[in-house]
Amino acid sequence: MSVRITGIEKNSCAARHGIQPGEKLIAIDGNPILDILDYRFYEINPNLTLQIENTMGEVRQISIKKREYDSIGLEFETYLMDKQHSCRNQCIFCFIDQMPKGMRESLYFKDDDSRLSFLFGNYITLTNLTEHEISRIIKMHISPMNISVHTTNPELRVKMMHNRFAGNALETLRRFAEAGIKINCQLVLCPGINDGEELKRTLNDLEQLYPSIESIAAVPVGLTKFREGLYPLTLYEKESASQVLDIMEEFGDRCLQRYGTRIAYPADEFFLKAEREIPPTSYYGELAQLENGVGLISLLREEFGFALEDTQAFPLSRHVTLATGVAAYPFLQSLFFQAQEKFAGLSGEVVAIRNEFFGETITVSGLVTGGDLIRQLQGRELGQELLIPACMLRQEGDLFLDDVSLEEVTDALHVPVRVVPNDGQLLLDAMLGE
């Protein structure tokens, strides 16, 4: 096995030793290089021996001396150095299976890549790992790993993932824990399936792996209007969401007494559905599950409060519109009211955008599309700027899920659009035009 070198960094070790684009990296210090994890792990040492194959198929050894952790300077065709690993499951709650046809191809790719778990925080199911990959993760002590558990009942996990190996894969979770690898877990909860007594079982089983298990996030299943032919699922409502919170709270309180940390945290959406107060930021410990929507509202509320307190009132005349998802609307409106109380010249409104694209059962801001923004905001007096949360756009910050661009929204609504990260200070600055 080898990986093709596509470029050489200027003035790097590789450049000084005459390595050329088009050649192949076979091994470092005798260790075969298959992908980015191998490369990053073995290039750390200051004294290295590279095995390089030229375009004629001839292999040579190159000895390199450098400072520890310095890069060798090789560039490859893709960041991972090979293809991204796709998911082999057919989970009954999979959001990708609930998307309409005709969207950009990348949105239909089901990722289940352990390398992306470590590098970017993606969640994996363990069903896609080979024994080589498991052993490598343990050997390299790759940590933390983010794992979609959903349930520790092997039979139920097989049913939920439609993968006959899903139950056996839980053994990998135990192997990682025994090796001291830090793990963040995700539970996508489906009413009547893996909540209730099954949720209690899962939490108790995962507690046995503490302290390797650093955090557990429970998030509610999201259901779009495109579910024809899929497994019948229902949404959480006030009572069922409250039942989940009661279980999570009881478990968290017990862990807090035993270990000084709650370990398990419900997603903000559970509190909103149950119509319960969002806890203070201190409730969420190290905030390890922000990307899962766990503690986002609490953190934003705290940051916004500090920012509002630290900002001196000044005269202004500013009218803005804030667009958000239905779920976050009451919260964001309360923040806007607080800003208006301090800054008399601030006017405008917060608008809850109904998700007509995926269906109105989808209420989170991150799944609001550009088309829905345009249709529901056209004809309104939007003021000097339209503020939208950054989560509505893909990572590059240019496109909504429906491939409508930020520029198209700006042109259609005839107003500048400001993209606001999930940061309380930046949100206040955006409201005030700073």
C-alpha positions as CSV (number, residue, x, y, z in Angstrom):
1,M,0.0,0.0,0.0
2,S,1.1,3.6,-0.7
3,V,-0.2,7.1,-1.1
4,R,0.5,9.4,-4.0
5,I,2.3,12.7,-3.3
6,T,0.6,15.6,-5.2
7,G,2.7,18.5,-3.8
8,I,5.7,19.5,-1.8
9,E,5.7,22.5,0.7
10,K,8.2,25.1,-0.2
11,N,11.4,25.0,2.0
12,S,10.2,21.8,3.7
13,C,12.2,18.7,4.7
14,A,10.7,16.9,1.7
15,A,11.8,19.7,-0.7
16,R,15.3,19.7,0.7
17,H,15.6,15.9,0.1
18,G,14.4,16.1,-3.4
19,I,11.0,14.3,-3.1
20,Q,8.9,15.1,-6.1
21,P,5.1,15.3,-6.8
22,G,3.9,12.1,-8.4
23,E,6.1,9.9,-6.2
24,K,4.5,7.6,-3.5
25,L,5.0,7.4,0.2
26,I,5.1,3.8,1.2
27,A,6.2,3.9,4.9
28,I,7.7,5.9,7.7
29,D,10.1,4.1,9.9
30,G,8.9,0.8,8.5
31,N,5.2,1.6,9.3
32,P,2.9,1.4,6.2
33,I,1.2,4.7,5.5
34,L,-2.4,4.3,4.5
35,D,-4.1,7.6,5.4
36,I,-3.9,10.8,7.3
37,L,-3.8,9.2,10.8
38,D,-0.8,7.1,10.0
39,Y,1.0,10.0,8.4
40,R,0.3,12.5,11.3
41,F,1.2,9.9,13.9
42,Y,4.5,8.7,12.5
43,E,5.8,12.1,11.2
44,I,6.0,13.5,14.8
45,N,9.4,12.0,15.6
46,P,12.5,14.1,14.8
47,N,14.5,11.3,13.1
48,L,12.6,9.6,10.4
49,T,13.3,7.2,7.5
50,L,10.9,7.5,4.6
51,Q,10.3,4.8,2.0
52,I,9.6,6.5,-1.3
53,E,8.7,5.0,-4.6
54,N,9.4,7.1,-7.7
55,T,7.4,7.2,-10.9
56,M,9.5,4.4,-12.4
57,G,8.6,2.0,-9.5
58,E,12.0,2.3,-7.9
59,V,12.1,2.5,-4.1
60,R,14.6,4.5,-2.1
61,Q,15.1,5.2,1.6
62,I,15.4,8.9,2.8
63,S,16.6,9.8,6.2
64,I,15.2,13.0,7.6
65,K,16.2,15.0,10.7
66,K,13.8,17.7,11.9
67,R,12.3,19.3,15.0
68,E,9.8,17.2,16.8
69,Y,6.2,17.8,15.6
70,D,7.5,19.7,12.5
71,S,5.8,18.7,9.2
72,I,7.7,16.7,6.6
73,G,6.1,18.8,4.0
74,L,4.2,16.3,1.8
75,E,0.9,17.2,0.2
76,F,-1.7,14.6,-0.9
77,E,-4.7,14.6,-3.2
78,T,-7.3,14.6,-0.4
79,Y,-7.0,15.6,3.2
80,L,-7.7,12.0,4.4
81,M,-5.3,10.7,1.7
82,D,-8.0,8.2,0.6
83,K,-11.7,8.0,0.2
84,Q,-14.1,8.9,3.1
85,H,-15.7,5.9,4.7
86,S,-19.5,5.7,4.2
87,C,-22.1,4.3,6.6
88,R,-23.3,0.7,6.2
89,N,-26.3,1.1,8.5
90,Q,-29.9,1.8,7.6
91,C,-31.0,3.5,10.8
92,I,-34.7,3.9,11.3
93,F,-34.2,7.5,12.2
94,C,-31.6,8.5,9.6
95,F,-32.1,12.1,8.5
96,I,-30.5,11.6,5.1
97,D,-33.1,9.0,4.2
98,Q,-35.7,11.7,4.9
99,M,-34.4,14.3,2.5
100,P,-36.1,15.1,-0.8
101,K,-34.5,14.2,-4.2
102,G,-32.6,16.7,-6.2
103,M,-30.4,18.2,-3.5
104,R,-26.6,18.5,-4.0
105,E,-24.9,15.1,-4.0
106,S,-22.7,15.7,-0.9
107,L,-25.8,15.9,1.3
108,Y,-26.7,12.3,0.6
109,F,-23.4,10.9,1.7
110,K,-23.6,9.0,5.0
111,D,-20.4,9.4,6.9
112,D,-19.2,6.8,9.3
113,D,-15.4,7.5,9.4
114,S,-13.4,7.1,12.6
115,R,-10.8,9.5,11.3
116,L,-13.3,12.3,11.0
117,S,-14.5,11.5,14.5
118,F,-11.0,12.4,15.9
119,L,-10.2,15.2,13.4
120,F,-13.5,17.0,13.2
121,G,-15.8,15.6,15.9
122,N,-18.0,13.6,13.6
123,Y,-19.9,10.7,15.3
124,I,-19.4,7.1,14.2
125,T,-21.4,3.9,15.0
126,L,-18.5,1.4,15.3
127,T,-20.1,-0.9,12.7
128,N,-17.8,0.3,10.0
129,L,-14.5,-0.4,11.8
130,T,-12.1,-3.1,10.8
131,E,-9.9,-4.9,13.3
132,H,-6.9,-3.0,11.9
133,E,-8.6,0.3,12.5
134,I,-9.7,-0.7,16.0
135,S,-6.1,-1.8,16.9
136,R,-4.7,1.4,15.4
137,I,-7.0,3.7,17.4
138,I,-5.9,1.9,20.6
139,K,-2.2,1.8,19.6
140,M,-2.2,5.5,18.7
141,H,-4.5,6.3,21.6
142,I,-6.6,8.5,19.4
143,S,-8.8,10.5,21.7
144,P,-11.5,11.6,22.1
145,M,-13.7,9.4,19.9
146,N,-17.3,10.5,19.3
147,I,-19.7,7.5,19.1
148,S,-23.3,7.1,18.2
149,V,-24.5,4.5,20.7
150,H,-28.3,5.0,20.8
151,T,-28.8,1.9,23.0
152,T,-26.6,-0.6,24.8
153,N,-29.2,-3.3,24.2
154,P,-27.6,-5.4,21.4
155,E,-30.8,-6.7,20.0
156,L,-32.4,-3.3,20.0
157,R,-29.3,-1.7,18.4
158,V,-29.5,-4.2,15.6
159,K,-33.1,-3.3,15.0
160,M,-32.5,0.4,15.1
161,M,-29.5,0.3,12.8
162,H,-30.7,-2.5,10.5
163,N,-27.2,-3.9,10.8
164,R,-26.7,-7.4,12.2
165,F,-23.2,-6.4,13.5
166,A,-24.5,-3.4,15.4
167,G,-24.9,-5.3,18.7
168,N,-21.5,-6.9,18.5
169,A,-19.9,-3.5,17.8
170,L,-20.7,-2.4,21.4
171,E,-17.7,-4.6,22.4
172,T,-15.5,-2.1,20.6
173,L,-16.8,0.6,22.9
174,R,-15.7,-1.4,25.9
175,R,-12.2,-2.0,24.3
176,F,-11.7,1.7,23.8
177,A,-12.8,2.4,27.3
178,E,-10.4,-0.2,28.7
179,A,-7.6,1.3,26.7
180,G,-8.3,4.7,28.3
181,I,-9.6,6.4,25.2
182,K,-11.9,9.3,26.0
183,I,-15.4,8.9,24.5
184,N,-18.3,11.2,23.9
185,C,-21.6,9.4,23.3
186,Q,-24.7,10.3,21.4
187,L,-28.2,8.8,21.9
188,V,-30.7,9.7,19.2
189,L,-33.9,9.0,21.1
190,C,-37.1,7.7,19.4
191,P,-40.4,7.8,21.4
192,G,-41.4,4.3,22.6
193,I,-38.3,2.6,21.2
194,N,-35.0,3.5,23.0
195,D,-36.3,5.9,25.7
196,G,-38.0,4.9,29.0
197,E,-36.6,1.8,30.5
198,E,-34.3,1.3,27.6
199,L,-32.8,4.7,28.2
200,K,-32.2,3.9,31.8
201,R,-30.4,0.7,30.8
202,T,-28.2,2.5,28.3
203,L,-27.3,5.2,30.8
204,N,-26.5,2.7,33.5
205,D,-24.4,0.6,31.1
206,L,-22.4,3.6,29.9
207,E,-21.8,4.7,33.5
208,Q,-19.8,1.5,34.0
209,L,-17.3,2.8,31.5
210,Y,-16.7,6.1,33.3
211,P,-14.3,7.9,33.3
212,S,-13.5,6.9,29.8
213,I,-17.1,8.0,28.9
214,E,-16.8,11.7,29.3
215,S,-20.2,12.8,28.2
216,I,-23.5,11.4,26.9
217,A,-25.9,13.6,24.8
218,A,-29.5,12.6,24.3
219,V,-31.1,14.3,21.3
220,P,-34.7,13.8,20.0
221,V,-35.3,12.2,16.6
222,G,-36.0,14.7,13.8
223,L,-38.7,13.8,11.3
224,T,-39.3,15.5,8.0
225,K,-42.3,15.2,5.7
226,F,-40.4,12.9,3.4
227,R,-40.9,9.6,5.3
228,E,-42.9,7.5,2.8
229,G,-42.0,3.8,3.2
230,L,-39.8,4.4,6.2
231,Y,-40.1,3.0,9.7
232,P,-43.0,4.6,11.6
233,L,-41.8,7.0,14.2
234,T,-43.4,9.8,16.2
235,L,-42.2,13.1,17.5
236,Y,-41.6,14.1,21.1
237,E,-44.3,16.2,22.7
238,K,-44.5,18.0,26.0
239,E,-45.2,14.9,28.1
240,S,-42.9,12.4,26.5
241,A,-40.1,15.0,26.4
242,S,-40.7,15.6,30.1
243,Q,-40.3,11.9,30.8
244,V,-36.9,11.9,29.1
245,L,-35.8,14.9,31.1
246,D,-36.9,13.2,34.3
247,I,-34.8,10.1,33.5
248,M,-31.8,12.2,32.5
249,E,-32.1,14.4,35.5
250,E,-32.2,11.5,38.0
251,F,-29.2,9.9,36.4
252,G,-27.3,13.2,36.2
253,D,-28.0,14.0,39.8
254,R,-26.7,10.6,40.9
255,C,-23.5,11.0,38.8
256,L,-23.0,14.5,40.1
257,Q,-22.9,13.1,43.6
258,R,-20.6,10.2,42.7
259,Y,-18.2,11.8,40.3
260,G,-18.7,15.5,40.5
261,T,-20.1,15.6,36.9
262,R,-23.5,14.9,35.4
263,I,-22.0,12.9,32.5
264,A,-25.3,12.8,30.6
265,Y,-27.1,15.9,29.2
266,P,-30.4,16.3,27.3
267,A,-30.3,18.4,24.1
268,D,-31.8,21.9,24.4
269,E,-34.7,20.8,22.3
270,F,-35.9,18.5,25.0
271,F,-36.2,21.5,27.4
272,L,-38.0,23.5,24.8
273,K,-40.5,20.7,23.9
274,A,-41.1,20.1,27.6
275,E,-41.5,23.8,28.2
276,R,-38.9,23.8,31.0
277,E,-36.4,26.4,31.8
278,I,-33.0,25.9,30.2
279,P,-30.4,25.2,33.0
280,P,-27.4,27.5,33.6
281,T,-24.2,27.0,31.8
282,S,-22.6,25.4,34.9
283,Y,-25.1,22.5,34.5
284,Y,-23.3,21.4,31.3
285,G,-19.8,20.8,32.8
286,E,-17.2,21.2,30.1
287,L,-19.8,21.8,27.3
288,A,-18.4,18.8,25.4
289,Q,-21.6,18.4,23.4
290,L,-22.3,21.8,22.0
291,E,-22.3,20.5,18.4
292,N,-25.2,18.3,19.4
293,G,-27.2,21.2,20.5
294,V,-26.5,20.5,24.2
295,G,-26.0,23.8,26.2
296,L,-26.0,26.1,23.1
297,I,-28.8,28.2,24.4
298,S,-27.5,28.4,27.9
299,L,-24.0,29.4,26.7
300,L,-25.5,32.0,24.3
301,R,-27.7,33.4,27.1
302,E,-24.7,33.7,29.4
303,E,-22.4,35.3,26.8
304,F,-25.1,37.7,25.7
305,G,-25.8,38.8,29.3
306,F,-22.1,39.5,30.0
307,A,-21.8,41.4,26.7
308,L,-24.9,43.5,27.4
309,E,-23.6,44.3,30.9
310,D,-20.2,45.3,29.6
311,T,-21.4,47.4,26.7
312,Q,-22.1,51.1,27.6
313,A,-25.4,52.4,26.3
314,F,-25.0,54.8,23.4
315,P,-27.4,56.6,21.1
316,L,-28.3,54.8,17.9
317,S,-31.0,54.6,15.3
318,R,-31.1,51.0,14.0
319,H,-33.8,48.7,12.7
320,V,-32.9,45.1,12.1
321,T,-34.7,41.7,11.6
322,L,-33.5,38.5,13.2
323,A,-34.5,35.2,11.5
324,T,-34.4,32.0,13.4
325,G,-36.0,28.6,13.6
326,V,-39.3,28.1,15.4
327,A,-37.8,26.3,18.4
328,A,-35.3,29.1,19.2
329,Y,-37.7,32.0,18.5
330,P,-39.0,32.7,22.1
331,F,-35.4,32.6,23.4
332,L,-34.0,34.8,20.7
333,Q,-36.9,37.2,21.1
334,S,-36.1,37.5,24.8
335,L,-32.5,38.5,24.1
336,F,-33.7,41.1,21.5
337,F,-36.0,42.6,24.1
338,Q,-33.2,42.8,26.6
339,A,-31.1,44.7,24.1
340,Q,-34.0,47.1,23.3
341,E,-34.4,47.9,27.0
342,K,-30.8,49.1,27.2
343,F,-30.6,50.7,23.7
344,A,-33.7,52.8,23.1
345,G,-32.9,53.4,19.5
346,L,-32.9,49.7,18.6
347,S,-36.0,48.5,16.8
348,G,-37.0,45.6,14.6
349,E,-38.3,42.1,15.2
350,V,-37.4,38.4,15.5
351,V,-39.1,36.2,12.9
352,A,-39.7,32.5,13.3
353,I,-39.2,30.8,9.9
354,R,-41.5,27.8,9.4
355,N,-39.7,24.9,7.7
356,E,-41.8,24.4,4.6
357,F,-38.9,22.7,2.8
358,F,-38.5,19.7,5.2
359,G,-41.9,20.1,6.9
360,E,-43.0,22.1,9.9
361,T,-42.1,19.3,12.3
362,I,-38.5,20.4,11.8
363,T,-38.0,23.5,14.0
364,V,-34.3,23.9,14.5
365,S,-32.5,26.9,12.9
366,G,-29.8,24.8,11.3
367,L,-32.2,23.3,8.8
368,V,-33.9,26.5,7.7
369,T,-33.4,26.9,3.9
370,G,-32.7,29.9,1.8
371,G,-36.0,29.4,-0.1
372,D,-38.0,29.5,3.1
373,L,-36.2,32.7,4.2
374,I,-37.1,34.4,0.9
375,R,-40.7,33.3,0.8
376,Q,-41.5,34.2,4.4
377,L,-39.6,37.5,4.6
378,Q,-40.5,39.0,1.2
379,G,-42.7,42.1,1.6
380,R,-41.6,42.7,5.2
381,E,-39.9,45.9,6.4
382,L,-36.6,44.2,7.3
383,G,-34.7,47.4,8.2
384,Q,-31.0,48.0,7.7
385,E,-29.9,44.3,8.1
386,L,-31.2,40.8,8.2
387,L,-29.4,38.7,10.9
388,I,-29.2,34.9,10.5
389,P,-27.4,32.3,12.5
390,A,-24.3,30.8,10.9
391,C,-25.7,27.2,11.4
392,M,-28.1,27.9,8.5
393,L,-25.2,27.8,6.1
394,R,-22.8,25.0,5.2
395,Q,-19.3,25.2,6.6
396,E,-18.0,27.4,3.7
397,G,-20.6,30.0,4.6
398,D,-22.1,30.4,1.1
399,L,-25.0,28.0,0.6
400,F,-28.1,26.9,2.4
401,L,-29.3,23.3,2.4
402,D,-31.5,23.9,-0.7
403,D,-28.5,25.3,-2.7
404,V,-29.8,28.8,-2.5
405,S,-26.8,31.1,-2.0
406,L,-26.4,33.9,0.6
407,E,-26.1,36.3,-2.3
408,E,-29.4,35.1,-3.7
409,V,-31.1,35.8,-0.4
410,T,-29.6,39.2,-0.2
411,D,-30.7,40.1,-3.8
412,A,-34.3,38.7,-3.3
413,L,-34.9,40.5,0.0
414,H,-33.0,43.7,-1.0
415,V,-31.3,43.9,2.3
416,P,-27.7,43.1,3.5
417,V,-27.6,39.8,5.3
418,R,-25.2,39.3,8.3
419,V,-24.3,35.8,9.3
420,V,-23.9,35.6,13.1
421,P,-21.9,32.8,14.8
422,N,-23.3,31.3,18.0
423,D,-21.6,33.8,20.2
424,G,-23.3,36.2,22.6
425,Q,-20.9,39.1,22.1
426,L,-21.1,38.8,18.3
427,L,-24.9,38.6,18.4
428,L,-25.1,41.8,20.4
429,D,-22.6,43.5,18.1
430,A,-24.8,42.5,15.1
431,M,-27.9,43.8,16.7
432,L,-26.2,47.2,17.4
433,G,-24.5,47.3,14.0
434,E,-21.0,47.1,15.4
